[in-house]
Every structure is written in structure tokens, then in C-alpha cells.
Amino acid sequence: MRKKVHVVIDRPLGSVHPEHDDIVYPVNYGYIPGTAAGDGEAQDVYVLGVDTPVSTFDGELIAVIYRKNDCENKWVAAVEGTSLTKAEIAQATYFMERYFDSEIVLLDEGGKHV
């Protein structure tokens, strides 16, 4: 079952990574206030299907990217009712996920609970 989420966007679409100026965000990226991820910070979320920079986003969690070589997993959110394939998610998040050994689990496939 998909979970509704409220995401605060701290790296809007088109912004540059704060430590690596060669990485430009092709998607909105943010966090869910009041949560904690493996790194002790708020849970990070890729927001897919929104083609303009935004400061907040309300939608639903559609997938989790489990990073095998990092302490933190990434969540993937989209507009309610959106369905994306693993390949579409991988393509949209490749700009960052290419640096990690990861597995995408779609929540519609009975994915692990988050």
C-alpha cells in the first residue's frame, strides 16, 4: 500500500549539488520532516513527475531505492495515482544513483514497508 507524504524540497529541479558543481538535479529532491534515515538526517526523497521546480510536494511514496553500499536508502514519490516502472525510476535518478549499488523496489509489487 502506498503512503501519502509531504516533502520539503531543498534541491529543486535545475539546482546544483552543494558539494559537486558537476551534478545538476533533473528532478526535485528533498526530505520528509520528522523522519530519520540511516545517516541520522531526515529521510531523502526523489520527487518524480513534476516538471517545474517546487518548494514542497504532497504525493505518494511509490518506491524505495535500497542502497547496498551506503547507510541510507532513498524514497521515491510521485503525484498520487502515478505508476512508473523500475527502468523509468532508474533513468530519472541515474544522475545520483550511478554512484551506488542499489535496488529499486516498487511499492505496488508488495515492496518492503518503510
C-alpha positions in Angstrom: 0.0 0.0 0.0 1.3 3.4 -0.9 1.8 6.0 1.8 1.0 9.7 1.4 4.0 12.0 2.0 4.7 15.7 2.4 8.2 16.6 1.0 10.1 19.7 1.7 12.3 20.4 -1.4 15.8 21.6 -0.6 17.2 20.9 -4.0 14.7 21.9 -6.7 14.8 20.7 -10.2 17.7 22.5 -12.0 19.7 23.2 -8.9 23.4 22.3 -8.4 24.6 19.9 -5.8 26.0 21.8 -2.8 29.4 20.0 -2.9 29.7 18.8 -6.5 29.1 21.5 -9.1 29.1 18.9 -11.9 25.8 17.4 -10.6 22.6 19.2 -11.6 19.3 17.9 -10.2 17.0 16.9 -13.1 14.2 16.2 -10.5 13.0 17.8 -7.4 14.8 16.4 -4.3 14.0 16.9 -0.7 13.2 15.3 2.6 10.3 14.3 4.9 10.3 16.4 8.1 10.1 14.4 11.3 11.7 11.2 9.9 15.1 9.8 10.3 17.2 7.9 7.7 20.2 5.7 8.1 22.5 8.8 8.3 20.6 10.3 11.2 19.1 13.1 9.0 15.6 13.4 7.6 14.6 10.8 5.0 15.6 11.9 1.5 13.1 11.7 -1.4 13.3 12.0 -5.1 10.1 13.6 -6.5 9.3 12.3 -10.0 6.7 13.6 -12.5 6.9 17.2 -11.5 8.5 19.2 -14.4 9.0 22.5 -12.6 11.0 23.5 -9.5 8.8 23.4 -6.4 9.4 24.2 -2.7 7.1 21.5 -1.3 5.3 18.5 -2.7 2.4 16.4 -1.5 2.0 13.0 -3.2 2.6 9.3 -2.5 5.5 7.1 -2.0 5.9 4.7 -5.0 9.2 3.1 -4.5 12.3 2.7 -2.3 15.9 2.7 -3.7 17.8 0.3 -1.4 21.5 1.3 -1.5 23.7 -1.8 -0.8 26.9 0.3 -0.3 25.5 3.2 1.7 24.0 3.7 5.1 20.9 5.5 3.6 18.1 4.4 1.3 16.2 6.9 -0.9 12.5 7.1 -1.2 10.7 7.9 -4.5 7.5 9.9 -4.5 5.1 10.9 -7.3 1.7 12.5 -7.9 -1.0 10.3 -6.5 -2.0 7.6 -8.9 1.2 7.7 -10.9 2.8 4.4 -11.9 6.4 4.2 -13.0 8.5 1.2 -13.9 11.8 0.4 -12.3 13.5 1.4 -15.5 11.8 4.8 -15.5 12.8 5.4 -11.9 16.4 4.2 -12.6 16.6 6.6 -15.6 15.3 9.6 -13.6 17.6 9.0 -10.6 20.7 7.9 -12.6 22.4 11.3 -12.1 23.0 10.4 -8.5 22.3 6.6 -8.1 25.0 5.8 -10.7 27.5 6.1 -7.8 25.8 3.4 -5.7 25.0 -0.3 -5.9 21.2 -0.2 -5.4 17.9 -2.0 -6.0 14.6 -0.4 -6.7 11.6 -1.9 -5.0 8.2 -0.7 -6.3 5.6 -0.5 -3.5 2.9 -1.7 -5.8 4.8 -5.0 -6.0 4.3 -5.6 -2.3 7.6 -4.0 -1.6 9.1 -3.8 1.9 7.5 -1.5 4.4 9.2 1.8 5.0 
